[in-house]
């Protein structure tokens, strides 16, 4: 009777790393069947996925933000829940609620309370236009994102594993919106800006989307594989230089800090906290896994600096008056720590 060879921890990690890189390539290939371009956004979403985090997708309407998220869910064979956030949305519309039912047993009708789960009890949740709902409903989403569980009627229920939130936000229409509190923004691993396609990509979009139904996507990664990869990514080593760079950038984003550039001191009210440096290191490890690299280095930290820091900066009113953006300030921080 043959037996499976016993692999060393190093060999197991190497095999997992190879599976991770292969899985990401398969996911990119599947998403590309229905989404034209948006390579940077797709990579940022995969980094978020590998890091078991949450992402905020910002872009004008019509840039396939919803299609990106739903396509990723199909390619992963994950359960998918979509919530359209509106001003009248209640916390129970997300989390679910207790319902009183009449049940007939042994010839007698009895009343029993049962829980009807909401759309948040899915592996991958799309929170569409998340800033259009009041703070009370946003708070219900915040608990789920941070604790990966919800409390309804005094009972705490765990959410599925894995559990990821991809929220979208329209940067144009701000009337009737409720800006996300800093505490919730800080829970997003990355803020991903989805840009307009190139002319060639837009030509292909116009052809492909007007020629019949889009192709059905295949599930190329199982839930078990995703759980193993998600547990493996935090174990990927990061060089001392990479960790130091992440910490120095987070600290340089704080006004009044010794290493803060003049732009930060002038235009930033509050900079990134320790969760910012943690996010940079974890996202850098996920990016290394995405490329099949055995360790995260300075290049990985630099690549995730903008999406990892921009939403953690609280800008002053003067920044808006002078036309200074979060991109300008993150670039100033990068320059301060020696990045080009």
VENCORZI-V659448 format. One line per field, one symbol per residue. ss: DSSP state (H for helix, E for strand, - for the rest). psi: psi as a letter, one per 40 degrees, with the letter a starting at -180 (. if undefined). A space follows every 50 residues. Layout:
BEGIN
ss=???
psi=???
END
This chain:
BEGIN
ss=--------HHHHHHHHHHHHHHHHHHHHHHHH------HHHHHHHHHHHH ----EEEE------HHHHHHHHHHHH---EEEEE------HHHHHEEEEE EEEEE--EEEEEEEEEE------EEEEE-HHH--HHHHHHHHHHHHH-EE EE--EEEE-----EEEEEE------------HHHH----EEEE-----HH HHHHHHHH--------------HHHHHHHHHHH---EE-HHHHHHHHHHH HH---------HHHHHHEEE---HHHHHHHHHHHHHHHHH----EE-HHH HHH-HHHHHHHH-EE-HHHHHH---HHHHHHHHHHH----
psi=hiihihiidddddddddddddddddddddddedehhafdddddddddddd efaiihhhiiieefddddddddddeefiihhhhhhidehiddeddiihhh ihhhhfeihihihihhiaeefidhhhghgdeeiiddddddddddddefii hhfehhhiiihihihhiihhecheheihhhidddddehdihhhhiiiidd ddddddddeefaiiihiihehiddddddddddddehihiddddddddddd deehheidehidddddehdhahadddddddddddddddddefieihaddd dddeddddddeehhiidddddefhidddddddddddeei.
END
